[in-house]
Each structure stands twice: as C-alpha cells, then as structure tokens.
Amino acid sequence: MIRFQQNARPRTDTPAHQFAIGQTVRMKSRTGLVQKTAELFQIKSRLPVKDGSPQYRIRSEQETHERVTTEDNLEPADNPVVANNPVVSDNSVVSDNPVV
C-alpha cells in the first residue's frame, strides 16, 4: 500500500532547468572539437530530470523530427547583441535616446 504525507514538502534536490521554452541552443561537442555544423535547436518543452540532469524536447528547423536530450548535452547559442546601434524602420532612424 502506498501512503502519501498530507503535509509533504516539495523536493529541493531536483536540479532546476537552465533553459527556457523557446530559447535557442546548440548541442555540445562530445569530442571537445568544433562541430562541422553548428546546428541550432529551439527548446520546445521541459521534461523531467533523468540521471540528475533536466531533459528537454528540442527541434531544429532543418529536421522533420524532435529530439530529447539532457541539459548537460546543451549550451546556449551565442546571440550577439549589438548595443547603441539605431534601428531603421520605414526609412527613418529610430534611436533609444531622444534628442532633448
């Protein structure tokens, strides 16, 4: 017979997921060398922890299927942010700093 505690506390030893749904990631190289193709994947969903590492369902635009992998196989994709560049919209320049 299985008994449940009424005032059970949530487990705190479960690692938290590092990546958010929709975030772009890449698979880590298993050999330590740069991969031939730096294929990017998007996090589609978070899955339960397996062997101490959170799992994710990921998908690449170049593939017709989804993959399941653990967090220790993923790294964030580098998305360089260009600072202090004006944004061009409708042939006019828009700036974050208004002229006073």
N, C-alpha and C positions, 0 to 999 in steps of 0.2 A: 504494500500500500504506500502511496506517495502522499506525504503531508507537506503542506505549504505553511510557511510562517505568515501570520497576519501582518506583522509589522516588519517585514524583511526590508533591509536596506539594499539599495542598488549596488551592484558590484563596482568597485573602484579600480580593480586591477586590469580591466579591459582597456587596451590602448584606444585612444581616440583617432578618428580618421583625420588625416592631414590634408587631403584634397577635397574640394567642394564639387558638387554635381555641376557639370558644365565647364569645369576647368580643363585646360589643355595640358596634357602631359606627354612624356616620351618614355619608352622602355629603356631601362638602364642596360648598358653593355655588360654581358656576362664575363667577357674576357678582359675587360679593362681597356679595350681598344675602342676607337670611334667606330660606330656602326656605319655600314655603307650607305644606308638610307636612314635619315633621321625622321622616321615616320612619326607623325603626331597623332595622338588619340585624344578623344574627349571623354571625360568621366560621365557615364550615363546613369549609374546608380551606385550606392554604397551597399556592401554586403557584409555579413557577419565576419568576425575575426576567425582566422584559420591559422593554427600553429603560432599564435602570438602576433600575427600581422593582419591588420584590416584588409579586407578584399574589396575590389571594385569591378564593376562591369564597364568595359571601355569599348570604344568604337573608333575606327579610322574611316575617313571619307573614301579611301582607296579600296576598302574591303566591303564585302556584302554581308559580313557576319560580325557579331560582337565577341569579345574575349573576356575571360575572367582572370584576374591576376591579383597578387597580393601587393600591398603598399611597398614592400621592400624591393620590388621589381620596377618601381616607377620613380620618375623625377619630374619636377615641374619644367614645362617648356619655357625657354627664355623668350620673353616678350619684351624687347627693349622699349622703354618709354622715352619718347623724345620730349624734353622739357623746353619751355619757353619758345616753342615754335607756334606761329599763328596758324589758325585753322582757316582754310579757304572754303567758302561756301557761297554759291550763287555769284561767282566772280567778284566777291567782296571779301576783304580780310577782316576776320573777327579775332579779337585779342581778349585774353583773360584780364588784362589791365586796362581799365577805361581811362581815357585822357581826361584830366581834371583841369 
